[in-house]
Amino acid sequence: MTARRLAAAAAVAGALVGTAALPASAADHAPRPHRENVVISDVHLNSEGRDHRSNRALNQEWVAITNNSRQNVNLSGWTLSDKHGHTYTFRHYRLNGRATVRVHTGIGRDTRTDLFQDRHNEIWDRRDTATLRNERGRVVDTTTWNDNRRDDRDHRDNRDPRDTHHDRDHRGGRH
């Protein structure tokens, strides 16, 4: 009887150890949550002047989007918007790893490094916020600037690295 109890206890203990090890093993092989590594890296506002509504001036107004990862990211369906709700939707565009694309306000021919919103008026104000959302509408990055402050430093040091909403104060006026 004692041998049977010891054998049964050993079997139960082995099953418990195996069960306890299974979730840890499964967790090691589970896909990790996908964290976008695409950010709004720069904003250039057009200088106000007589021709500030010309296509040339509108194309001097742009927002740069950078992919900091090594993998290409499909931006199709992603959006870039301002605080007033003006929205540009990326269509059939793949941003290469370690690459940057500038999204210009005016009319032009899209290339790998430059995309055009084909608008006839300025979008970005001297005090504005640019928001980048993925195809599911989730905020990937946000950048805010104010014409009274000109420090363009990226203030991400205190954010949680798992957080996909990056509030950054990207300051500077029209430059």
C-alpha positions as CSV (number, residue, x, y, z in Angstrom):
1,M,0.0,0.0,0.0
2,T,2.7,2.4,0.9
3,A,4.5,1.8,-2.4
4,R,1.3,2.6,-4.3
5,R,0.8,5.8,-2.3
6,L,4.3,6.8,-3.0
7,A,4.0,6.0,-6.7
8,A,0.6,7.9,-6.9
9,A,2.1,10.9,-5.0
10,A,5.1,10.9,-7.3
11,A,2.8,10.8,-10.4
12,V,0.7,13.6,-9.0
13,A,3.8,15.6,-8.2
14,G,5.1,15.0,-11.7
15,A,1.8,16.1,-13.2
16,L,1.8,19.3,-11.1
17,V,5.4,20.1,-12.1
18,G,4.5,19.4,-15.8
19,T,1.4,21.5,-15.6
20,A,3.2,24.4,-13.8
21,A,6.0,24.3,-16.4
22,L,3.6,24.2,-19.4
23,P,2.3,27.8,-19.0
24,A,5.9,29.1,-18.6
25,S,7.0,27.1,-21.7
26,A,3.9,28.2,-23.7
27,A,4.5,31.8,-22.6
28,D,8.1,31.7,-23.9
29,H,6.8,30.7,-27.4
30,A,3.7,32.9,-27.4
31,P,3.8,35.7,-29.9
32,R,4.8,39.0,-28.2
33,P,2.4,41.9,-28.5
34,H,3.2,43.9,-31.6
35,R,4.5,47.3,-30.6
36,E,4.6,49.9,-33.4
37,N,8.0,51.6,-33.7
38,V,6.7,54.3,-36.0
39,V,6.8,57.9,-34.8
40,I,6.2,61.4,-35.9
41,S,9.8,62.5,-36.1
42,D,9.6,66.1,-37.3
43,V,7.2,68.8,-38.3
44,H,8.0,71.7,-40.7
45,L,5.5,74.5,-40.9
46,N,5.5,76.9,-43.9
47,S,6.5,80.4,-43.2
48,E,3.7,82.8,-43.5
49,G,4.0,85.2,-46.4
50,R,2.3,86.5,-49.5
51,D,2.4,83.1,-51.2
52,H,1.6,80.9,-48.2
53,R,-1.3,79.3,-50.2
54,S,0.8,78.5,-53.3
55,N,1.4,74.8,-54.0
56,R,5.1,75.4,-53.4
57,A,4.5,76.9,-50.0
58,L,2.0,74.2,-49.1
59,N,4.6,71.6,-49.9
60,Q,7.1,73.3,-47.6
61,E,4.6,72.3,-44.8
62,W,5.2,68.6,-43.9
63,V,5.2,66.1,-41.1
64,A,7.9,63.4,-41.1
65,I,7.0,59.8,-40.1
66,T,10.0,57.5,-39.2
67,N,10.1,53.8,-38.8
68,N,12.7,53.1,-36.2
69,S,12.5,49.3,-36.5
70,R,14.3,47.1,-39.0
71,Q,11.1,45.6,-40.4
72,N,9.0,47.3,-43.0
73,V,5.6,48.6,-41.8
74,N,2.5,48.6,-44.0
75,L,0.9,52.1,-43.4
76,S,-2.1,51.4,-45.6
77,G,-5.2,52.6,-43.7
78,W,-3.1,54.6,-41.2
79,T,-4.1,58.2,-40.7
80,L,-2.3,61.5,-39.8
81,S,-4.6,64.2,-38.5
82,D,-4.5,67.6,-36.9
83,K,-6.4,68.9,-33.8
84,H,-9.2,70.2,-36.1
85,G,-9.8,66.7,-37.6
86,H,-8.2,67.3,-41.0
87,T,-7.1,63.7,-41.9
88,Y,-4.7,62.2,-44.4
89,T,-5.1,58.4,-45.0
90,F,-2.1,56.4,-46.2
91,R,-3.0,54.3,-49.2
92,H,-0.9,51.4,-50.5
93,Y,2.2,52.6,-48.7
94,R,4.9,50.5,-47.0
95,L,7.5,52.4,-44.9
96,N,10.8,50.6,-45.1
97,G,12.8,49.8,-41.9
98,R,14.9,52.6,-40.6
99,A,13.3,55.0,-43.2
100,T,11.4,58.3,-43.1
101,V,8.6,59.7,-45.3
102,R,7.5,63.3,-45.3
103,V,3.8,63.9,-45.7
104,H,3.4,67.3,-47.5
105,T,0.2,69.3,-47.5
106,G,0.1,70.4,-51.1
107,I,-0.2,68.7,-54.5
108,G,2.6,66.5,-55.8
109,R,3.6,63.0,-57.0
110,D,4.1,60.4,-54.3
111,T,7.5,58.8,-54.0
112,R,9.1,56.5,-51.4
113,T,10.3,59.5,-49.4
114,D,7.5,62.1,-50.0
115,L,3.7,61.7,-49.9
116,F,1.3,64.5,-50.8
117,Q,-2.1,65.3,-49.3
118,D,-3.2,67.2,-52.4
119,R,-4.8,70.0,-50.4
120,H,-5.2,73.6,-51.4
121,N,-4.9,75.2,-47.9
122,E,-2.6,75.0,-45.0
123,I,-3.4,72.3,-42.4
124,W,-1.0,72.7,-39.6
125,D,-1.4,75.7,-37.2
126,R,1.3,77.5,-35.2
127,R,-0.2,75.7,-32.2
128,D,-1.3,72.3,-33.2
129,T,-1.1,68.5,-32.6
130,A,-0.3,65.9,-35.1
131,T,-1.8,62.4,-34.4
132,L,-0.7,59.2,-36.1
133,R,-3.1,56.3,-35.9
134,N,-2.8,52.7,-37.2
135,E,-5.3,51.0,-39.4
136,R,-7.4,50.0,-36.3
137,G,-7.6,53.7,-35.2
138,R,-5.3,53.2,-32.3
139,V,-3.0,56.2,-31.5
140,V,0.6,55.3,-32.4
141,D,2.2,58.7,-31.8
142,T,1.2,62.3,-31.0
143,T,3.2,65.5,-31.3
144,T,2.2,68.9,-30.1
145,W,3.9,72.2,-30.8
146,N,3.5,75.8,-29.7
147,D,4.9,78.8,-31.4
148,N,5.9,80.3,-28.1
149,R,8.4,77.5,-27.4
150,R,11.2,76.5,-29.8
151,D,12.8,73.6,-28.2
152,D,12.5,70.6,-30.6
153,R,13.7,68.0,-28.1
154,D,11.9,64.7,-27.9
155,H,10.6,64.2,-24.4
156,R,10.0,60.4,-24.3
157,D,12.4,59.5,-21.5
158,N,9.7,59.0,-18.8
159,R,7.1,57.0,-20.8
160,D,6.3,53.4,-20.3
161,P,7.9,51.5,-23.2
162,R,4.8,49.3,-23.5
163,D,2.6,52.4,-24.1
164,T,1.7,53.0,-27.7
165,H,0.4,56.5,-27.1
166,H,3.4,58.8,-27.0
167,D,2.6,62.3,-26.0
168,R,5.5,64.4,-27.0
169,D,5.9,68.1,-26.8
170,H,7.5,68.9,-30.2
171,R,7.9,72.6,-29.9
172,G,8.8,75.2,-32.4
173,G,7.1,77.7,-34.5
174,R,7.0,77.9,-38.2
175,H,10.5,77.3,-39.4
